[in-house]
Amino acid sequence: MDVFVQQLVNGLTLGSLYALIAVGYTVVYGILQLINFAHGEVFMIGAFGALTTSLVLFKGNTALWTLPVMIIGAVIASVTTAVLMERFAYRPLRNAPRLAPLITAIGVSVFLQEFVRLNCFNQVCFSENLRHGDPITIWPFPDAKSKIPFPQIDVVTGNALKVGGLIIQRPAIFTIVALAVCSVLLWIFINRTKLGRGMQAVSQDPDTARLMGINVDRIIVVAFVLGAVLAAVAGVAQGLQNSNIDYRIGFLAGLKAFTAAVLGGIGNIEGAVSVTGALIIAAGASVSSDDALHARTAVIAGNVEGGVVADGTVRLMASARVRGDLKGSEISIDEGAEFEGRIDASFELPAELSGGGRGR
């Protein structure tokens, strides 16, 4: 039962992340009847925006006060991407057949992935010494071709918290609180502001709303901005939870968030149903991963909890020191740390932690 409850807590954390992304899908679809498959890349760019802000402004400083600035940097990156996407990719196709913007969305998604992967901002721009050709990079943008460590902010990250028999990671608390705050602010914006009421009118009947004097183009831009802001917050949460990011994180997370939006009822601009759908999907995934844990690896007891997803990825969350043989080499997990990777070889944990269990 303790493992089951632990997996539900993990599902709540994962669902909160998906929900922040899913709201962007459902708000845009509710206004424009467009499935924006590039929204996952807006989330990914938000994570890189936060990382770049940290590298450029703070140079390794992980104090708590840097987190709001990183979030602002993520929001600027995501909102800029979303607004440009709407203006140059989707607006010219506003009256085109529905298949055209759908294909465009997929193309924009691939373009943004490759744009970040090729690291277009970090190319060598000039040489200080033409004779020796020593290259100088003007902007210290991160190299996105491999996983990049994400700044682990003080207080928000660190040793896991133990509540009874449950282990709660500190970034999980940040993600859940962020979802709660963003949901409340979104509800207030939709129901208590002039722009929000305009969004409700456009979602019901855009032609009548236009006749009533509502600027439909402006409302559509606002919808993209709202989705981008929430995706940016999700990008920061993703970096804090996983400790690293790369250019591929947007595709799979976006796909799961889209599924959550559909399950919750895509098109509700208040986004509450998308939150519900995300929590249901993540809770189911966590419980399923617990079944895989029993089938494919040791059931780890004591101060260590483990989880396995369908592709064979294992995550160990430890409040004690663990040693094992993963991929043929010895690893150790210090107190409160996490390890994530694939199991390609059998490994054995100490008897006092694993009950003598052996996994593969």
C-alpha positions as CSV (number, residue, x, y, z in Angstrom):
1,M,0.0,0.0,0.0
2,D,2.9,2.4,0.8
3,V,4.3,1.9,-2.7
4,F,0.9,2.4,-4.2
5,V,0.4,5.7,-2.4
6,Q,4.0,6.7,-3.3
7,Q,3.2,6.1,-6.9
8,L,0.0,8.2,-6.6
9,V,2.1,11.1,-5.2
10,N,4.5,10.7,-8.1
11,G,1.5,10.7,-10.5
12,L,0.2,13.9,-8.9
13,T,3.6,15.5,-9.6
14,L,3.8,14.3,-13.2
15,G,0.2,15.3,-13.8
16,S,0.8,18.8,-12.6
17,L,3.6,19.1,-15.1
18,Y,1.4,17.8,-17.9
19,A,-1.5,20.0,-16.9
20,L,0.5,23.2,-17.2
21,I,1.3,22.2,-20.8
22,A,-2.2,20.9,-21.6
23,V,-3.9,24.2,-20.8
24,G,-2.1,25.7,-23.7
25,Y,-3.5,23.1,-26.1
26,T,-7.1,23.5,-24.8
27,V,-7.1,27.4,-24.7
28,V,-5.8,27.7,-28.3
29,Y,-8.2,25.0,-29.5
30,G,-11.1,26.7,-27.7
31,I,-10.4,30.0,-29.5
32,L,-9.0,28.9,-32.9
33,Q,-10.1,25.3,-33.3
34,L,-6.5,24.5,-34.0
35,I,-4.4,21.7,-32.5
36,N,-1.1,23.3,-32.0
37,F,1.3,20.4,-32.1
38,A,4.2,22.8,-31.8
39,H,3.2,23.7,-28.2
40,G,5.5,21.1,-26.8
41,E,8.4,22.9,-28.4
42,V,7.2,26.2,-26.8
43,F,7.6,24.3,-23.5
44,M,11.1,23.1,-24.4
45,I,12.2,26.6,-25.4
46,G,10.9,27.9,-22.1
47,A,13.2,25.5,-20.3
48,F,16.1,26.7,-22.5
49,G,15.2,30.3,-21.8
50,A,15.4,29.7,-18.1
51,L,18.8,27.9,-18.5
52,T,20.2,30.7,-20.7
53,T,19.0,33.4,-18.2
54,S,20.9,31.6,-15.5
55,L,24.0,31.1,-17.5
56,V,24.1,34.7,-18.8
57,L,23.0,36.6,-15.7
58,F,24.0,34.5,-12.7
59,K,26.9,32.3,-13.9
60,G,26.3,29.4,-11.6
61,N,24.6,31.2,-8.7
62,T,21.7,29.0,-7.5
63,A,20.3,31.2,-4.8
64,L,16.5,31.1,-4.4
65,W,16.1,34.8,-5.6
66,T,17.4,33.8,-9.0
67,L,14.3,31.5,-9.6
68,P,11.8,34.3,-10.4
69,V,14.3,35.9,-12.8
70,M,14.7,32.5,-14.5
71,I,11.0,32.1,-14.8
72,I,10.7,35.6,-16.4
73,G,13.4,34.6,-18.9
74,A,11.5,31.4,-19.7
75,V,8.3,33.3,-20.1
76,I,9.9,35.8,-22.5
77,A,11.4,33.0,-24.6
78,S,8.2,31.0,-24.8
79,V,5.9,34.0,-25.4
80,T,8.1,35.4,-28.1
81,T,8.2,32.0,-29.9
82,A,4.4,31.6,-29.5
83,V,3.6,35.1,-30.8
84,L,5.9,34.7,-33.8
85,M,4.5,31.3,-34.5
86,E,0.9,32.7,-34.5
87,R,1.8,35.7,-36.7
88,F,3.9,34.0,-39.4
89,A,2.8,30.4,-39.4
90,Y,-0.9,30.3,-38.4
91,R,-2.5,33.6,-39.2
92,P,-1.9,33.4,-43.0
93,L,-3.7,30.1,-42.9
94,R,-6.7,31.3,-40.8
95,N,-9.2,30.6,-43.6
96,A,-7.4,27.7,-45.2
97,P,-8.7,24.1,-45.0
98,R,-8.1,22.6,-41.5
99,L,-5.5,20.2,-42.7
100,A,-3.2,23.0,-43.7
101,P,-2.6,24.5,-40.3
102,L,-2.3,21.0,-38.8
103,I,0.5,20.1,-41.2
104,T,2.1,23.6,-40.5
105,A,2.0,22.9,-36.8
106,I,3.9,19.7,-37.2
107,G,6.4,21.5,-39.5
108,V,6.9,24.3,-36.9
109,S,7.5,21.7,-34.3
110,V,10.3,20.0,-36.3
111,F,11.8,23.4,-37.2
112,L,11.9,24.5,-33.5
113,Q,13.5,21.2,-32.5
114,E,16.2,21.5,-35.1
115,F,16.7,25.2,-34.5
116,V,17.6,24.4,-30.9
117,R,19.5,21.3,-31.6
118,L,21.7,23.1,-34.2
119,N,22.3,25.7,-31.5
120,C,21.9,28.6,-34.0
121,F,22.7,31.3,-31.4
122,N,25.9,29.8,-30.3
123,Q,27.8,29.6,-33.6
124,V,31.2,31.2,-33.8
125,C,30.6,34.8,-34.8
126,F,34.0,36.2,-35.2
127,S,37.7,35.6,-34.4
128,E,39.6,37.9,-32.1
129,N,42.9,36.8,-33.5
130,L,42.7,36.4,-37.3
131,R,46.2,35.0,-37.4
132,H,45.6,32.1,-35.0
133,G,41.9,31.9,-35.6
134,D,40.9,31.6,-32.0
135,P,37.1,31.4,-31.9
136,I,35.1,33.5,-29.6
137,T,31.4,32.8,-28.8
138,I,29.6,36.1,-28.3
139,W,26.6,34.6,-26.3
140,P,27.0,31.7,-23.9
141,F,23.9,29.9,-25.1
142,P,24.0,26.2,-24.1
143,D,24.8,23.4,-26.5
144,A,21.6,21.5,-27.0
145,K,23.0,18.4,-28.8
146,S,23.3,16.5,-25.5
147,K,21.6,16.7,-22.1
148,I,22.5,19.9,-20.2
149,P,22.6,20.2,-16.4
150,F,19.8,22.5,-15.2
151,P,20.6,24.8,-12.3
152,Q,19.4,23.2,-9.1
153,I,18.0,26.2,-7.1
154,D,18.5,26.3,-3.3
155,V,15.5,25.4,-1.2
156,V,13.4,24.3,-4.2
157,T,15.8,21.4,-4.8
158,G,17.8,19.3,-2.5
159,N,17.2,16.4,-0.1
160,A,13.8,14.8,-0.4
161,L,11.3,15.3,2.3
162,K,9.9,12.3,4.2
163,V,6.2,12.5,5.3
164,G,5.4,9.3,7.1
165,G,6.4,6.5,4.7
166,L,6.3,8.8,1.6
167,I,9.2,10.5,-0.1
168,I,8.4,13.8,-1.7
169,Q,10.9,15.5,-3.9
170,R,11.2,19.3,-3.4
171,P,10.8,20.1,-7.1
172,A,7.5,18.2,-7.0
173,I,6.2,20.7,-4.4
174,F,7.2,23.5,-6.7
175,T,5.4,22.0,-9.6
176,I,2.2,21.4,-7.7
177,V,2.2,24.9,-6.1
178,A,2.9,26.4,-9.6
179,L,-0.1,24.5,-11.1
180,A,-2.4,25.7,-8.3
181,V,-1.3,29.3,-8.5
182,C,-1.4,29.4,-12.3
183,S,-4.9,27.7,-12.3
184,V,-6.3,30.3,-9.9
185,L,-4.8,33.2,-11.9
186,L,-6.1,31.8,-15.2
187,W,-9.6,31.5,-13.8
188,I,-9.5,35.0,-12.5
189,F,-8.2,36.3,-15.9
190,I,-10.9,34.4,-17.9
191,N,-13.8,35.3,-15.7
192,R,-12.9,38.7,-14.2
193,T,-11.2,40.7,-16.9
194,K,-12.4,42.3,-20.1
195,L,-9.9,40.3,-22.2
196,G,-11.1,37.1,-20.5
197,R,-14.7,37.8,-21.3
198,G,-13.7,38.5,-24.9
199,M,-12.0,35.1,-25.0
200,Q,-15.2,33.5,-23.9
201,A,-17.2,35.3,-26.5
202,V,-14.8,34.4,-29.3
203,S,-14.7,30.8,-28.2
204,Q,-18.5,30.6,-28.5
205,D,-19.0,32.5,-31.8
206,P,-16.1,34.4,-33.4
207,D,-18.2,36.0,-36.1
208,T,-20.7,37.5,-33.7
209,A,-17.9,38.6,-31.4
210,R,-16.3,40.4,-34.3
211,L,-19.6,42.1,-35.1
212,M,-19.8,43.2,-31.4
213,G,-16.5,45.0,-31.8
214,I,-14.2,42.4,-30.3
215,N,-10.7,42.3,-31.9
216,V,-10.6,38.6,-32.7
217,D,-6.9,38.7,-33.8
218,R,-5.9,40.2,-30.5
219,I,-7.9,37.6,-28.6
220,I,-6.1,34.8,-30.5
221,V,-2.7,36.3,-29.7
222,V,-3.7,36.5,-26.0
223,A,-4.6,32.8,-26.1
224,F,-1.2,31.9,-27.5
225,V,0.4,34.1,-24.8
226,L,-1.5,32.4,-22.0
227,G,-0.5,29.0,-23.2
228,A,3.1,30.0,-23.6
229,V,3.3,31.5,-20.1
230,L,2.1,28.2,-18.5
231,A,4.4,26.2,-20.8
232,A,7.3,28.3,-19.6
233,V,6.5,27.6,-16.0
234,A,6.3,23.9,-16.9
235,G,9.7,24.1,-18.6
236,V,11.3,25.4,-15.4
237,A,9.6,22.7,-13.4
238,Q,10.8,20.1,-15.8
239,G,14.4,21.3,-15.4
240,L,14.2,21.3,-11.6
241,Q,12.6,17.8,-11.5
242,N,14.9,16.1,-14.0
243,S,18.1,18.1,-13.3
244,N,18.8,18.3,-17.1
245,I,17.1,19.3,-20.3
246,D,17.7,18.7,-24.1
247,Y,16.0,19.6,-27.3
248,R,13.8,16.5,-27.3
249,I,11.9,17.1,-24.1
250,G,9.1,18.9,-25.8
251,F,7.8,16.2,-28.1
252,L,6.9,13.5,-25.7
253,A,5.7,15.8,-23.0
254,G,3.6,17.7,-25.5
255,L,2.1,14.5,-26.8
256,K,1.1,13.4,-23.3
257,A,-0.2,16.8,-22.5
258,F,-2.3,16.8,-25.7
259,T,-3.7,13.4,-24.6
260,A,-4.6,14.9,-21.2
261,A,-6.3,17.8,-22.9
262,V,-8.4,15.5,-25.1
263,L,-9.3,13.3,-22.1
264,G,-10.3,16.3,-20.0
265,G,-12.3,17.8,-22.9
266,I,-10.2,20.0,-25.2
267,G,-11.7,23.4,-25.9
268,N,-12.6,24.5,-22.4
269,I,-10.7,27.8,-22.2
270,E,-10.6,27.8,-18.4
271,G,-8.4,24.8,-18.5
272,A,-9.7,23.0,-15.4
273,V,-10.8,19.9,-17.3
274,S,-7.3,19.6,-18.8
275,V,-5.9,19.6,-15.3
276,T,-8.2,16.7,-14.4
277,G,-7.2,14.8,-17.5
278,A,-3.5,15.2,-16.9
279,L,-3.8,14.0,-13.3
280,I,-5.8,10.9,-14.4
281,I,-3.2,10.0,-17.1
282,A,-0.2,10.6,-14.8
283,A,-1.7,8.6,-11.9
284,G,-2.5,5.7,-14.3
285,A,1.1,5.9,-15.7
286,S,2.6,5.8,-12.2
287,V,0.5,2.9,-11.1
288,S,1.4,1.0,-14.3
289,S,5.1,1.8,-13.8
290,D,4.7,0.3,-10.3
291,D,3.5,-3.0,-11.9
292,A,6.5,-2.9,-14.2
293,L,8.7,-2.4,-11.2
294,H,7.5,-5.6,-9.6
295,A,7.9,-7.5,-12.9
296,R,11.3,-6.2,-14.1
297,T,13.4,-5.1,-11.1
298,A,13.8,-5.6,-7.4
299,V,11.1,-4.3,-5.0
300,I,13.3,-1.9,-3.0
301,A,12.2,-1.4,0.6
302,G,13.5,0.8,3.5
303,N,14.6,4.3,2.6
304,V,14.8,3.7,-1.1
305,E,11.9,3.9,-3.6
306,G,12.2,2.9,-7.3
307,G,10.1,3.2,-10.4
308,V,10.4,1.8,-13.9
309,V,8.6,3.1,-17.0
310,A,7.7,0.9,-20.0
311,D,10.9,1.6,-22.0
312,G,13.1,0.2,-19.3
313,T,14.2,3.5,-17.8
314,V,14.7,3.3,-14.0
315,R,14.6,6.0,-11.4
316,L,15.9,5.5,-7.9
317,M,15.1,8.1,-5.3
318,A,17.3,7.5,-2.3
319,S,17.6,8.9,1.1
320,A,20.5,6.4,1.8
321,R,23.6,5.5,-0.1
322,V,23.0,2.8,-2.7
323,R,25.5,0.9,-4.8
324,G,24.8,-1.3,-7.7
325,D,26.0,-2.5,-11.1
326,L,24.2,-0.6,-13.9
327,K,25.5,-0.9,-17.5
328,G,28.4,-2.8,-16.2
329,S,29.8,-0.1,-13.9
330,E,29.4,0.7,-10.2
331,I,27.2,3.6,-9.3
332,S,26.4,5.3,-6.0
333,I,23.5,7.5,-5.1
334,D,24.1,9.9,-2.2
335,E,21.6,11.0,0.3
336,G,18.6,12.8,-1.3
337,A,19.9,12.4,-4.8
338,E,18.3,10.8,-7.9
339,F,19.6,8.5,-10.5
340,E,17.9,8.0,-13.9
341,G,19.0,5.7,-16.7
342,R,18.6,2.5,-18.5
343,I,19.3,-0.9,-17.0
344,D,21.3,-2.9,-19.4
345,A,22.9,-5.3,-16.9
346,S,21.8,-7.1,-13.8
347,F,22.5,-5.2,-10.6
348,E,22.4,-6.1,-6.9
349,L,21.5,-3.9,-4.0
350,P,22.5,-4.4,-0.4
351,A,20.3,-6.8,1.5
352,E,19.3,-4.2,4.1
353,L,17.8,-2.1,1.3
354,S,16.6,-4.6,-1.2
355,G,15.8,-7.5,1.0
356,G,18.4,-9.4,-1.0
357,G,16.5,-8.7,-4.2
358,R,18.1,-8.7,-7.6
359,G,16.9,-6.7,-10.6
360,R,17.5,-6.6,-14.3
